[in-house]
Amino acid sequence: MTTATQGLVGTAHPRVEGRDKVTGAARYAGEIPFAELAHGWLVLSTVARGRVRALETGPVLALPGVLAVLHHGNAPRVETDYTGLLGGRPDPSAALFQSDRVAHRGWPVALVVAETSEQAREAAESLVVHYEQEPHDVDFSAGRASEAYALDSHVPAVAEKGDLEAALAASAVVVDAEYTTPEEHHNPMEPHAATARWEGGRLEVVDSNQGTNWVAGELASLFSLDPASVRVRSEHVGGGFGSKGLRAHQVAAVMAATVLQRPVRVVMTRRQMFSLAGYRSPTAQRVRLGADPDGRLRALEHRALNPTSAVHDFVEPSAAAGRSMYAADAHHTASQIVRLDVPTPTWMRAPGEAPGSFALESALDELAERLGIDPIELRVRNEPEVGPVSGLPFGSRNLVACFREGARRFGWDGRDPRPGLRREGRWLLGTGTAAASFPTTAMPSTAAVTAEADGTFTVGVNAADIGTGARTALTLVAADALEVPADRIRVRLGDSDLGPAIIAGGSMGTRSWSWAVTAAAGELRRSLAPGADIPPEGITARSNTAEAVAALAQKERHAFGAQFAEVAVDPATGEVRVRRMLGVFAAGRIVNPLTARNQLVGGMIWGLSMALHEEAVRDRASGGLYGADLAGYHVAAHADIGDIEADWVDDPDPDDPVGIKGIGEVGIVGAAAAVANAVWHATGVRHRHLPIRPDRVLMAGGDA
Ligand code: MOS
């Protein structure tokens, strides 16, 4: 059925691959059949620091089906002195087996390859590895002296404006508080999996990742290959959240396929993912806010510390979010790192903003309490005209509209601000709010659109649909650009041979790919003569948005949102239930309300989970995690979720051809603070350390 011929962007559309997914026709990386396939199984270190002294490979090689054991003594050498797509050198934990050093517990020390996955696992688990163990240090706390200011490729570590101490001294009210967030793990439902093979002189890798160019580029650099001779495909991805870039499994598969000259697959187990897939580092944050009696901020200071590994720097830029949020005469923000014997953390949904907003938006709530000003009004009074630190104009900033619409729908007006007053049987009830923001950026991408002889159109763009609905969004964008129904569009993505395009990350994907698709479609329409015959091979137009993106004026570009939560707290058990959440976002033109709502509600649920459940606990003695699996690592489950709704205000990006900003991460931002602020309103007790576990609620006591 073909009905609408234009205006599909903004209308609800089910996922174009939805049927394939629910019927099993859509295959994930670890399920795609290969002839002559061998299976690799990673062996991870059981010590947190030291050297591999010896590996008893003899008995393992004699086991049934075993083909090879790769380790630092025999693995191919790789090149690590290069700058990758996202800046920086590769993490040595992914550039496998290049030395005998062990930098953390769970460090990959060997790969056992066998005919079957079961044989590989059996052999890998029987491999005896001898270590020279050294004392390790995995102990993170606010008191740790930071060893470095980390440089992030996008966000400067330190930004300072004005005289902070003078502004604090001149403030009528000062909030000075420390907040912590624990180590958190993304662990997408589909584990990391890659199959590598050499085919006709080309390296071919079938993988689960957030950008095939990214992984192909890294593999070409590591193995000193011509980039044109590396092809990476990743058609369906069961979640990424920042964890699916270059990881040990792809490098292991390529090494083994090279040595054995046959296809090799390496899949991470869920437990291995807790060591190899990256994670969100814990944070220790200090916020100082100084304000006049009317709530106007004189001083904003936010300092954040996070651990990274001993071998690779990663900064969680938690302090950066405030730079575009609130005006203040003196504005000091800094994100620092301390190097410990732990795995390298990585990007995880709203890196920086997710933990940073917990601290900053909790502190704002504490300031509102001290001043006797409504928390929404306090934020309105500190709305900046231009970037508070940058001085740049905002592309569009509709934060206040989100709060106004959210307050109306949530029933905020008339809220009694006093804490600990509302009872319903054994429950204490409270409501809280917090702001959300995330940068929105467009990055250069290429696309090709082909008019086929049968009247359909093929769109080739190397996007990654990691479960977001990108394939569907791009279908709608292409249909509008070509003014044809969606069922005449076929989108091909997830293949590095399609040409360069930005990764699915940083909330940049849909906007950047849509721009390229719109440009290629426009080019095609200009080159098609009305009524002309289309040859059997079709007519193709290509785009590259590099120049257009580079020509964008310097601006503060962000998506915004207002988060609301209502909680019920049982002071006898310490249990916190989130009854209602509402998020109202200003996040550019929404391409597909169905998948957008899914993305935003998913982020909000994650924020709830972060507020109440998630915490990976590192054992000082072993250097590893307690309960590194989805039984030991608690996440919000269905029974934890009440009434959660996400909606948006009209906010088309003025500088984007389709009006898109990006909604990948903003949904989680501020959600944990809204829950924590609601717990304060319910109980009168501030929780500055996540998660707000029942024991913490009980120990804190409160007005109840
Ligand atoms: Mo996202 S943390 O940019 O994959």
Residues whose N, C-alpha, C, O or C-beta is under 5 A from the ligand:
A	BS01	MOS	F241 G242 W347 M348 R349 A350 P351 A504 G505 G506 S507
